[in-house]
Amino acid sequence: MSDPEFRQLLPQARPITVADLPEVYAWAPGDRVRANMITSLDGSVTGSDGLSGSLNDAADHAVFATLRSLSDVILMGAGTVRAEHYGVPDGPRLVIVSGRGRFPEHLLPLLPEHPGQVVLVTTEAAAVSDQVRDLVEVWRVGADRVDLPGVLDRLAGQRVLTEGGPTLLGHLIAADLVDELCHTISPRLTGVPVPLLGSTAVPRRLTLRTMISSGSTLLGRWALASR
Ligand SMILES: NC(=O)c1ccc[n+]([C@@H]2O[C@H](COP(=O)([O-])OP(=O)(O)OC[C@H]3O[C@@H](n4cnc5c(N)ncnc54)[C@H](OP(=O)(O)O)[C@@H]3O)[C@@H](O)[C@H]2O)c1
């Protein structure tokens, strides 16, 4: 399959290629947490398959891969790892947040090949099975709720990418822990929007850093201002 074609629209208009994406998506000075999400034009994080896969295209995949390649850690809610059947990423560590301490079971057989690559973050109160404790590094951060600022403290000095899902992203933004939202607008309507930030109400203003397009797909980098 040939690479998708892109055009940078902002800050200045110019044709770009996949090879330019690392420069377009270079971390802004001082940033340490960025999110990458895709929604339909009517704001849904899931398409017809109930997952994000039916919203994606080659352009989104190219940016997704670029963002991963520029990151040290992928911070994920356990719900997305389960729903999207995540594997162990090449390169960055996968840090999975589960308040209930429920590690996504499909990952267990993959762990021996990836020692130290996957971490489960949960609370002091959560019951974690013996099998998971034997195979996975478990961080208990918070008494009965996961203390997200505490998690980010443990990841100090590392570039953290979160790919959601919406529940985790809503909590991270509510705690003012996200510096930048990389957001793909998929040229589709769903009619049944599933919100980007789950059920968390987090009014925020954003500033557009870059916008690129590929066909009818729009891909922006937005800086978050704190409240
Ligand atoms: N369009 C996109 O870019 C995109 C990206 C990601 C996901 N999605 C879609 O979003 C859907 C999943 O949504 P979701 O909101 O359930 O995803 P999620 O945030 O990944 O998962 C929610 C689960 O993660 C854990 N969790 C999240 N935040 C937590 C916190 N602050 N403290 C403790 N535990 C926390 C909890 O796990 P426990 O229940 O185990 O405690 C919670 O039930 C799927 O359909 C997926 O396809 C779309």
Ligand as a Chemical Component Dictionary entry (heavy atoms), coordinates in Angstrom:
data_LIG
# 
_chem_comp.id                   LIG 
_chem_comp.type                 NON-POLYMER 
_chem_comp.pdbx_formal_charge   0 
_chem_comp.three_letter_code    LIG 
# 
loop_
_chem_comp_atom.comp_id 
_chem_comp_atom.atom_id 
_chem_comp_atom.alt_atom_id 
_chem_comp_atom.type_symbol 
_chem_comp_atom.charge 
_chem_comp_atom.model_Cartn_x 
_chem_comp_atom.model_Cartn_y 
_chem_comp_atom.model_Cartn_z 
_chem_comp_atom.pdbx_ordinal 
LIG N1  N1  N 0  -11.497 7.100  18.945 1  
LIG C1  C1  C 0  -10.443 6.943  19.710 2  
LIG O1  O1  O 0  -9.408  7.560  19.495 3  
LIG C2  C2  C 0  -10.514 5.945  20.842 4  
LIG C3  C3  C 0  -9.399  5.818  21.684 5  
LIG C4  C4  C 0  -9.484  4.919  22.731 6  
LIG C5  C5  C 0  -10.657 4.215  22.954 7  
LIG N2  N2  N 1  -11.704 4.372  22.111 8  
LIG C6  C6  C 0  -12.954 3.627  22.350 9  
LIG O2  O2  O 0  -13.432 3.961  23.630 10 
LIG C7  C7  C 0  -14.119 2.848  24.182 11 
LIG C8  C8  C 0  -13.609 2.562  25.574 12 
LIG O3  O3  O 0  -13.946 3.675  26.379 13 
LIG P1  P1  P 0  -13.622 3.723  27.929 14 
LIG O4  O4  O 0  -13.998 5.066  28.409 15 
LIG O5  O5  O -1 -14.196 2.544  28.604 16 
LIG O6  O6  O 0  -12.037 3.577  27.885 17 
LIG P2  P2  P 0  -10.908 3.586  28.973 18 
LIG O7  O7  O 0  -10.765 4.896  29.641 19 
LIG O8  O8  O 0  -9.724  3.052  28.255 20 
LIG O9  O9  O 0  -11.341 2.452  29.994 21 
LIG C9  C9  C 0  -12.125 2.685  31.132 22 
LIG C10 C10 C 0  -11.572 1.747  32.200 23 
LIG O10 O10 O 0  -10.183 2.059  32.415 24 
LIG C11 C11 C 0  -9.915  2.172  33.795 25 
LIG N3  N3  N 0  -9.752  3.586  34.105 26 
LIG C12 C12 C 0  -9.853  4.644  33.270 27 
LIG N4  N4  N 0  -9.575  5.778  33.914 28 
LIG C13 C13 C 0  -9.302  5.437  35.191 29 
LIG C14 C14 C 0  -8.949  6.177  36.356 30 
LIG N5  N5  N 0  -8.794  7.510  36.345 31 
LIG N6  N6  N 0  -8.762  5.487  37.498 32 
LIG C15 C15 C 0  -8.905  4.152  37.547 33 
LIG N7  N7  N 0  -9.226  3.382  36.481 34 
LIG C16 C16 C 0  -9.418  4.039  35.320 35 
LIG C17 C17 C 0  -11.101 1.534  34.472 36 
LIG O11 O11 O 0  -10.811 0.137  34.434 37 
LIG P3  P3  P 0  -11.358 -0.928 35.481 38 
LIG O12 O12 O 0  -12.816 -1.021 35.194 39 
LIG O13 O13 O 0  -10.603 -2.183 35.142 40 
LIG O14 O14 O 0  -11.084 -0.386 36.854 41 
LIG C18 C18 C 0  -12.235 1.906  33.545 42 
LIG O15 O15 O 0  -13.352 1.058  33.673 43 
LIG C19 C19 C 0  -13.900 1.669  23.240 44 
LIG O16 O16 O 0  -15.065 1.520  22.467 45 
LIG C20 C20 C 0  -12.740 2.139  22.371 46 
LIG O17 O17 O 0  -12.842 1.577  21.094 47 
LIG C21 C21 C 0  -11.659 5.235  21.077 48 
# 
loop_
_chem_comp_bond.comp_id 
_chem_comp_bond.atom_id_1 
_chem_comp_bond.atom_id_2 
_chem_comp_bond.value_order 
_chem_comp_bond.pdbx_ordinal 
LIG N1  C1  SING 1  
LIG C1  O1  DOUB 2  
LIG C1  C2  SING 3  
LIG C2  C3  SING 4  
LIG C2  C21 DOUB 5  
LIG C3  C4  DOUB 6  
LIG C4  C5  SING 7  
LIG C5  N2  DOUB 8  
LIG N2  C6  SING 9  
LIG N2  C21 SING 10 
LIG C6  O2  SING 11 
LIG C6  C20 SING 12 
LIG O2  C7  SING 13 
LIG C7  C8  SING 14 
LIG C7  C19 SING 15 
LIG C8  O3  SING 16 
LIG O3  P1  SING 17 
LIG P1  O4  DOUB 18 
LIG P1  O5  SING 19 
LIG P1  O6  SING 20 
LIG O6  P2  SING 21 
LIG P2  O7  DOUB 22 
LIG P2  O8  SING 23 
LIG P2  O9  SING 24 
LIG O9  C9  SING 25 
LIG C9  C10 SING 26 
LIG C10 O10 SING 27 
LIG C10 C18 SING 28 
LIG O10 C11 SING 29 
LIG C11 N3  SING 30 
LIG C11 C17 SING 31 
LIG N3  C12 SING 32 
LIG N3  C16 SING 33 
LIG C12 N4  DOUB 34 
LIG N4  C13 SING 35 
LIG C13 C14 SING 36 
LIG C13 C16 DOUB 37 
LIG C14 N5  SING 38 
LIG C14 N6  DOUB 39 
LIG N6  C15 SING 40 
LIG C15 N7  DOUB 41 
LIG N7  C16 SING 42 
LIG C17 O11 SING 43 
LIG C17 C18 SING 44 
LIG O11 P3  SING 45 
LIG P3  O12 DOUB 46 
LIG P3  O13 SING 47 
LIG P3  O14 SING 48 
LIG C18 O15 SING 49 
LIG C19 O16 SING 50 
LIG C19 C20 SING 51 
LIG C20 O17 SING 52 
# 
